[in-house]
Amino acid sequence: MEEINDLIKQRIIKLGNLRARGIDPYGGKFVKSVNINELLADFEDAAAQSREVTVAGRVMAVRSHGKSCFIDVKDSTAKIQNYIKAAELSELGRTAFENLDIGDIVGIKGKAFKTRTGEPTIHASEFTMLSKSIRPLPEKWHGLKDIETRYRQRYVDLIVNEEVKKVFELRIKMIARIRAFLDGKGFLEVETPMMQPMPGGATAKPFKTHHEALGIDLYMRIAPELYLKRLLVGGFERVYEINRNFRNEGISPRHNPEFTMIEVYQAYGNCADMIDLTEELILDAAQHLFGKYKIAHGEGEIDLSPPWERIPFREAILKYSGIDYKKEKDLRKVAKDMGLDVRDAKLDEEVANKIFEKTVEPKLLKPTFIIDYPAILCPLSKKKPGEPDLTERFELFISGQELANAYSELNDPIEQKSRFEEQAAHPGEGLKTIDEDFVRALEYGMPPAGGLGIGIDRLAMLFANCDSIKDVIFFPQLKPEQQ
């Protein structure tokens, strides 16, 4: 730490040198003529090798050779070598160059050429300091044992770790493709409230806040579902929203309290339509990102090729645990013997769901739709015709984790209110009050519909072959830094 402080002091002295010579070390607008990746792509053209260009970026390396110097400059697209002779620069340019450090952001104007070894290079004629770096970049960042330091200082992680940047570029491209896919199918992107008078649309502990002007408590939304379905009532037939949800629960490699979801609703559709849409959407994204359906997973790969397997909830538990929860006389004891905490589970179906999470979920590596969930676990889903204990719902699992959840949406206002009341009677289910306005909306008539939710962060984990949700969120939630 003492060494770092000494380096910072030296850089502050250089900062003073720049200001003393009338140079603003944090300059204003700088016009680039080309991005570095575009310049490199043109280098096979002889004409491009002698053209004058202007680039800007961060200095990543400095190699001195007597009175000349080579520096590597990286912008958001690529990195290029620059050849600089102080004697060829203006007085201000020389001053800026003489006070240069790795990490500084600079602008360079000069002619493109190739060195004797064939290295694409810019011979600088003008040199501009755009942002003086006070804190030196870490030398041993890649070997950090404390991974949280990388998450906490993501800005450094992005500068020095190209693989991290590629993960986020992939995530961005994935979301853009999902939007294009849904827009192409006639869905409209909408926005619904992030602060809600009561939490709804899922069973989770919400974050609570207070609105001073209205004098009321509000909740950060745990899901946008009930508002999106209000739009179906209002006449929008195909809608989706990509945005944040907030759940005041634990943090783990698969859970962040603030996370991104896409929810999609299609009037006059059902659960079967959502299965087709989910499969098609994910396959479309994989094809555009990788050009194939086989993607990296750990040291191996996962084959996303359709069709994907479909297994009923009860059958899946029996297959992977040997337990038929409908016939088990003391399911709670069986679960406790497995080491499960079932204190908050009031119903056998809730206990069965915990058994599912422990014994089934980790085994579902290939894309698998789990269907026919118990009705008591799904207060917003239609019941399965002829089997009133079950609902038309699925969850999609890939790589041992849930990626998507979908229903044939319940649109009977009388049954919906009854389901809400039934759920509210069991505190373990999380619902404390009934959204009477949502019930009122249904009373005006909501068309039959299919609804779908996909975890964007988890889908990014799958495509980027990452083990932790923190690896695909720019700034994940962390404990306060110890000073």
Secondary structure, DSSP 4 states (H G I P E B T S, - for coil): -HHHHHHHHHHHHHHHHHHHTT--TT------SS-HHHHHHTTTSGGGGG-EEEEEEEEEEEEEETTEEEEEEE-SS-EEEEEEEGGGS-HHHHHHHHT--TT-EEEEEEEEEE-TT--EEEEEEEEEEEE---SPPPSSGGG-S-HHHHHHTHHHHHHH-HHHHHHHHHHHHHHHHHHHHHHHTT-EE----SEESS--SS-SPPPEEEETTTTEEEEE-S-SHHHHHHHHHTT--EEEEEEEEE--S--BTTB-SEEEEEEEEEET--HHHHHHHHHHHHHHHHHHHHSSSEEEETTEEEE-PSSPEEEEHHHHHHHHH---TTT-TTHHHHHHHTT---TT--SHHHHHHHHHHHHTGGG--S-EEEE--BGGG-TTBPEETTEEEEESEEEEEETTEEEEEEEEB---HHHHHHHHHHHHTSGGG---S--HHHHHHHHT----EEEEEEEHHHHHHHHHT-S-GGGGSSS---PPPP-
